[in-house]
Amino acid sequence: MDVEFRVVSDRREGLLLALGQAVIASGFTLLRQRMAGGTDGVVLTMLVRGPQAHLPALEETLGTHPQVRSFEATRPEGEPERVAVPPDAADTQAQARANAVPSLADSRRIEALLPQLAHDYPNIFVPLLALERELAADQREPALRYIGQRVGTWVYKRDFALGGQLALGDAVRHIALPALRQIVQAEMHEDALRVRNSPFCHRGGHGACCHFLRGMLGGLLGGPHGADGLRVVETHCRNTGAEICSFEFHD
């Protein structure tokens, strides 16, 4: 399902990054966004796509986010569904999430990095790995997934948007695989996409670590061509001892 959120905040810097991470973490894809000044403050409009079952959790996350003063959720063809109370009505939950908000410096770096990645694409890993190294440990996964999702959406619009709607398996083969081959060694094995040379492995982290690639695959496949409610799962990772990094897709 598609939902449009109109968010009002007191602060512009870092807002899109923080809420974009929340959208992705809730299993949704950010299709497009627009930010403008309004009489009430900064207004961020986001069109997102994801499973209806996850919508209440996403609305709760936005409604209790420390950067959100209020928000309105609207189906593109319908009327507003809910207006959330200001976050001070849920101080305990808001405080619990405050630690997940990126620092202002991180937000500025990430938003500045995105046009650089578009300009240098496909030669993107040097600045990405430099950023990963400098992020706090609890920020690496959400930040890199967010960047990957933005890059994947951009690549899809640049290279694949003129094609017709595809079933998920066909979209993986005809969109995700050729797109990923621009930046890594990738191949299909049955329904899984395998990467042999992910640059994010063996850099001192623990567990599966290809967060950027997961985000990019989500951006490539979760956009307007119809992969609604897509989940990308890294089932094997060289960082945990596997021979390859492997990704599976569930809708």
C-alpha positions in Angstrom: 0.0 0.0 0.0 1.0 3.6 -0.6 0.8 6.2 2.1 1.7 9.9 2.1 2.9 11.5 5.3 2.9 15.2 5.9 5.3 15.8 8.8 5.7 19.1 10.7 9.0 19.7 12.5 10.9 22.6 14.2 14.2 21.5 12.6 15.2 21.0 9.0 18.6 19.6 9.3 18.7 15.8 9.7 15.0 15.4 9.4 14.8 13.5 6.1 17.7 11.2 7.2 16.1 10.4 10.6 12.6 9.8 9.2 13.9 8.0 6.1 15.7 5.5 8.4 12.5 5.0 10.4 10.6 4.4 7.2 13.1 1.8 6.0 13.3 0.1 9.4 9.5 -0.3 9.4 9.6 -2.3 6.1 8.6 0.6 3.8 10.2 2.1 0.8 10.6 5.8 0.4 9.3 6.6 -3.1 9.7 10.3 -3.1 10.0 13.2 -0.7 9.6 17.0 -0.6 10.6 19.5 2.1 9.5 23.1 2.4 9.0 25.8 4.9 5.5 26.4 6.2 3.7 28.7 8.6 3.8 25.9 11.2 7.5 25.1 10.7 9.4 22.7 8.4 7.0 20.5 6.4 8.3 17.2 5.0 6.1 15.2 2.7 7.0 11.6 2.1 5.3 9.0 -0.2 6.1 5.6 1.1 5.1 2.0 0.1 4.9 -1.0 2.3 2.8 -3.7 3.9 -0.4 -2.4 5.6 0.2 -4.6 8.6 3.3 -2.5 9.4 1.6 0.9 9.1 0.5 1.2 12.7 4.0 0.6 13.9 5.4 3.2 11.5 2.8 5.7 12.5 3.7 5.2 16.2 7.4 5.7 15.4 6.7 8.9 13.5 4.2 10.2 16.2 6.7 9.6 19.0 9.8 10.7 17.1 11.6 13.6 18.9 11.9 15.6 15.7 8.2 15.3 14.8 5.8 17.9 16.1 2.8 16.4 14.3 2.0 14.4 11.2 -0.9 13.5 8.9 -1.2 10.2 7.1 -3.1 10.1 3.8 -3.9 7.4 1.2 -3.1 9.0 -2.2 -6.7 8.5 -3.3 -8.4 8.9 0.1 -8.9 11.2 3.0 -6.5 11.7 6.0 -6.5 8.6 8.1 -4.9 9.8 11.3 -3.4 12.9 12.9 -0.8 12.0 15.5 -0.5 13.8 18.8 2.6 15.8 19.4 5.5 13.7 20.7 5.4 15.3 24.2 2.3 13.1 24.8 4.6 10.1 24.7 7.8 11.4 26.4 9.0 8.0 27.5 8.9 6.5 24.1 10.4 9.5 22.5 13.3 9.6 24.9 13.9 5.9 24.2 14.2 6.6 20.5 16.3 9.8 20.9 19.6 7.8 20.9 18.7 6.5 17.4 18.5 10.0 15.9 21.6 10.8 13.8 23.9 13.6 15.0 23.7 16.8 13.1 27.2 16.3 11.8 26.3 12.8 10.5 23.1 14.1 8.9 25.0 16.8 7.1 27.7 14.4 5.8 25.1 11.9 4.6 23.0 14.4 2.7 26.1 16.0 1.2 27.4 12.5 0.2 24.3 11.5 -1.8 24.9 13.9 -4.8 28.6 13.0 -4.7 27.7 9.3 -5.1 25.4 10.1 -8.0 28.2 12.1 -9.7 30.8 9.4 -9.1 28.6 6.4 -9.7 29.6 3.5 -10.0 32.8 4.4 -8.2 31.2 4.9 -4.8 32.9 2.7 -2.3 35.8 4.9 -1.2 33.6 7.6 0.3 31.0 5.1 1.6 33.6 3.1 3.5 35.1 6.3 4.9 31.7 7.3 6.2 31.1 3.8 7.6 34.3 3.9 9.5 33.4 7.3 11.2 29.8 6.5 12.1 28.9 5.4 15.6 28.3 1.6 15.8 24.6 2.0 16.4 24.2 4.3 13.3 26.0 2.1 10.7 23.2 -0.2 9.8 20.3 2.4 9.6 22.5 5.0 7.9 24.0 2.7 5.3 20.6 1.1 4.5 19.1 4.6 4.1 21.9 5.6 1.7 21.6 2.4 -0.2 17.9 2.8 -0.5 18.3 6.3 -1.9 21.0 5.2 -4.4 18.9 2.2 -5.5 15.8 4.4 -6.1 18.0 6.8 -8.1 19.5 4.0 -10.2 16.1 2.5 -10.8 14.7 5.8 -12.0 17.8 6.4 -14.2 18.1 3.0 -15.8 14.9 1.0 -15.4 11.8 3.2 -14.9 10.7 2.9 -18.5 10.1 -0.8 -18.3 6.9 -2.5 -17.4 5.8 -3.9 -14.1 7.6 -7.2 -13.3 7.0 -10.1 -10.9 9.4 -10.1 -8.0 11.6 -12.9 -9.4 11.8 -11.2 -12.8 12.6 -7.9 -11.2 15.5 -9.4 -9.3 16.9 -10.9 -12.5 16.3 -8.0 -14.8 16.7 -5.0 -12.5 18.6 -5.8 -9.3 21.2 -8.2 -10.8 22.4 -5.9 -13.7 22.3 -2.9 -11.4 24.4 -4.5 -8.8 26.9 -5.8 -11.4 27.8 -2.2 -12.0 29.5 -2.0 -8.6 30.2 -5.6 -7.4 30.5 -9.2 -8.7 27.0 -10.5 -8.6 25.2 -13.6 -9.8 21.9 -15.5 -9.3 21.6 -18.8 -7.6 18.1 -20.1 -7.8 16.1 -17.2 -6.3 19.0 -15.7 -4.3 21.3 -13.0 -5.4 25.0 -13.7 -4.5 27.8 -11.1 -4.2 31.4 -12.4 -4.1 33.3 -9.2 -3.3 31.3 -7.0 -0.9 33.7 -4.4 0.3 31.9 -4.1 3.6 33.1 -7.4 5.0 36.0 -8.0 7.4 36.3 -4.4 8.6 36.0 -5.1 12.3 32.2 -5.4 12.6 30.2 -8.3 13.8 27.4 -10.2 12.0 26.1 -9.6 8.5 27.3 -6.2 7.4 26.2 -5.5 3.9 23.7 -2.9 5.0 24.3 -0.6 2.0 23.7 -3.4 -0.5 20.5 -4.5 1.3 19.2 -0.9 1.2 20.2 -0.5 -2.5 18.3 -3.8 -3.4 15.3 -2.5 -1.6 15.4 0.8 -3.5 15.8 -1.0 -6.8 12.9 -3.4 -6.2 10.6 -1.6 -3.9 9.8 1.4 -6.1 7.0 2.2 -8.5 7.3 -1.1 -10.5 5.2 -2.9 -7.9 7.3 -4.9 -5.4 5.0 -3.9 -2.5 6.0 -4.8 1.0 9.4 -6.1 -0.1 11.8 -7.5 2.4 15.5 -8.0 1.6 17.3 -10.5 3.9 21.0 -11.1 3.9 21.1 -14.9 4.6 24.8 -15.4 4.3 27.7 -13.0 4.7 31.4 -13.3 4.3 31.8 -11.3 7.5 30.4 -14.3 9.4 32.5 -16.9 7.6 30.4 -17.7 4.5 32.1 -17.9 1.1 29.7 -15.4 -0.4 27.2 -12.8 0.6 23.7 -14.0 -0.3 20.4 -12.0 -0.4 16.9 -13.4 -0.6 13.7 -11.5 -1.3 10.2 -11.8 0.2 7.0 -9.9 -0.6 
